[in-house]
Amino acid sequence: MKLLTVAKREYLERVRKRSFLIGTLLGPLLMGAMIIVPGLLFQHAPEGRTDLAVVDLSGAVFEQFAAALDDTLPNGARMFSLRAVPASETDLDGVRQRLNAEVRAGAIEGYLVIPPDIVDAGRATYFGKKVSNIRTIERIESGLSETIVVSRLAAQGLDYARVSEMVRRVKIETVQVLKGAEKASEFEKTYITTFIFIMMLYMTILLWGMAVQRSIIDEKNNRVIEVLLSSLTAFDLMAGKIVGVGAVGLTQYAIWAVFGLGISAYALSTGAFAGVVSLSPVTLGFFVLFYLLGFLFYSTLFAAVGAVCNTDQEAQQLQTPIVMCLAFTIVIPMAVMQSPEGAFATVFSMIPFFAPILMFMRINILMPPAWQIALSIAILLASIYGAGLLAAKIFRVGILMYGKRPDAREILKWLRRA
C-alpha cells in the first residue's frame, strides 16, 4: 500500500537522524535531572562555618540559644559560631551600624536582633548579606524557637523534654482498599510515577504531533508535495506521515523501556532509588494505548494546520489553541489527584483534548470503573475519526494552496466543497 510506503519513508528518515538518537538518549536523562538534581543539590549543598553576632536585648536568651544551635559539620566542628554583642534599646542603632560594617567586610555572615519581648511576641530579626540560604535561616529559627518554648514552659513549671514527648505527633499509615482487598498505599511512589509518565505523554504527543506539521510545511515549500500527489492520494500522504511519525514515537518508548529495565535491575541489585517509582504491566499498557490515541488525535489536527500554512511562523499562530489544550492537562494534576473519582476529573477525562493524559492519570492513581475507561477510549476513537475526516478535507485542498494564509471563512468553504 502506498500509505505504508509513505509511513516507512517518514519513519526511516527520522530514526536515522543523529538528532533522534541524541534526543532519545538525553530525554530521560534531562527529565530525571530536572526531578532529582535540584533536590540532591539542595540536600548536599556544601556547608561551612557560619559566624553570627547576636544582639540579645532581653538579656536572658543568648546562652540557651547558643546551646540549642548545636549543628555540626561533617568533620565534627560546630556549624555556628555565635558572639554576644551587648546593647540596649537606646544605642541599638549605633550597634547595628557597626555590625552592618562587619557584614559588608565579610567578618560575620549576619547578626540576629532579639527584642526584649521575645518570649511574648515570638519575633526576632535577622540581618545579613545573604538571606536566601533557606537551610541556615531554618536552623537559626528552629534553635531560637526551641529556646523560647523552653522558657515559656519553665515559666509555667513544666519540663520541655516531658512535654515534647507528650505532644509527639501521631503517624497514620494508609492502606488502600480495592475490590475487597487491602493494599499498603504508596502515594509517593504513585505520584512520582504518574508525574513522570504524564510529562512523557505530554512531551512526546506534542513533539511528534508538531513533527507531522513541520514535515508537511517543509514539503509544501519545497514543492515536493506536488510530485508526491502525482502518484498517491492526499489521504494516503497524510495518513502515511501520521503513521510513520507515530511509529518513531513508539520506537523511542521502546528504547526508553530498555533503559528503564536496565536501571530497575541495577536499583534492585544495589538498593539504589529503592521505592522511588511504582511500575506495573497495566500502567505500561495503558501508557502506550493513550499515547497512540493522543498522538493520532493531535497529529491529525497538526496535519490540518500544516496543510493550511506556508511557514512555521504562520503555523505558530494557528497551533496555539491546540497546544494550550494539551498544556492544560499538566496544569491541573493536583486537582485530579485529590479526587480522581470526582465530577471534575470524570468529566474532563472524557473530553478528547484532555482524555489521553487525564484518564491515564486516573487509572494510575485510582482505577476508575471499566465503563468510564471504555467510554473515554470510545470517545477518543470517535474524535480521531471525526478529526481525521475534517483534516483530510482541509489537507486535500490546502496542501496545494500557496501564498496568503486562508482565513476561517475560506477554510469553511473548503470543508463544504471537499
Beta strands, then each sheet from edge to edge (+ up, - down):
strand 1: 50-56
strand 2: 80-84
strand 3: 110-114
strand 4: 125-128
strand 5: 175-178
strand 6: 181-184
sheet 1: 2+ 1+ 3+ 4-
sheet 2: 5+ 6-
end
